[in-house]
């Protein structure tokens, strides 16, 4: 038996056959003539592009956005030119491609810039995918369902290309709990451990991943398997407890009610969800509409999607966020290329206000959909009160247009995400907002100045940092003074370890991923009003 401890990245227990992740940088290929090698590389890139398009069609919003960005990078001629030059000088296709991207990856990692460091991961993903198509077996290894993947790291597109419905887990020597892969693993219930100190090179047949404790056991002995069976039984019991409270109103130990809403990435998710499990929808991400093959969505397409969501919810509140593009979520034809630091650039409501014609269509669609339910509109990335005023003026103008055209519509409340410290520090000056919803992921990232995808600073990006908690308490207090509602829609609300701090800060409404509703309700029932 070999036991290793790392950092917990996605909760849960998994046991299965070991599959060691192939390091594709070690792939060798017999070279042909320069013309043959150039043709092979171009063909591999074309197949890799087709892979990404196919994956986008089956991925949820979070994964599709990453893949969209990677596809744009792969189709950029500047990415392949150095490799083609190397091939012309006599290199084989695999070596030329690997070396050319390796230089860029190293440069990005050495830049010290968070944006470029994050892009290095995307380049590694593209490097490996193309290399996989340059060897005889095409995309690479076959992975049995339910396997425990072990290795140095796992890229987002490889994760998205695997079948996880039959179980399985991930154990990595590198990686970060705040990486895109970890976020995907949490959303799909795949136990994951990162930052393991090392993994022996010998072959292993069986493994256990404990995503709650950050533990990996390779070739577990019988007594370890017995403990695993016991843990599984406990987990099954906990699932039973969660199921028992799933459709009951949430409350803390004192009996005080807590609103538990759900986050939704696209209407298709709702087909498998019983509305009775939640108090409404606290966040609908509308980016899914902006990544379709037809380009930017028209008003009718948006209206139908929003109406579907509102009709699912009935009279429960539904908060739909206006498109949050930019940063790590580029949208061709919409976002602005070439900004030196897109995370701090023209994104969220800044982008919508910079593109009023596109924003106007979304506001018209939302105002029309408001006729079919209890809709609230939420603005992302608000930094100054004037952004609310300008958005409200555009919403009013859109409604005036619709009424002049004789189209039924209604003006929904217009609130904001609190994800920028400039808002969380002085929430009282944002009285024009109808409500606040705390975006704890970005609020943590910007407060701690630690990017989510950079393992070296991942520990600093802690949502439980006292400064983050203090800001949340300040937002709750500010909202109370303004007489408006406040909720929280980031990952923090679904983490039982952090719920006591949120309750102690005065928060009484959270919006979480649908699979976490039962766990959150169960955890809340064990918390006193003081958050202990």
Helices and strands as residue ranges (DSSP letters): E 2-5, E 7-10, E 13-20, G 24-26, H 34-58, H 61-74, H 77-88, H 93-110, H 114-133, E 148-151, H 156-160, E 169-172, H 180-188, E 191-194, E 206-210, E 215-218, H 222-245, E 259-264, G 267-272, G 275-277, E 280-285, G 286-291, H 299-313, E 317-321, G 342-344, H 349-354, H 356-369, G 370-372, E 374-379, H 385-404, E 413-418, H 421-425, G 427-429, E 435-438, H 440-448, G 455-457, H 466-482, E 485-488, G 491-494, H 496-504, E 509-513, G 514-516, H 517-524
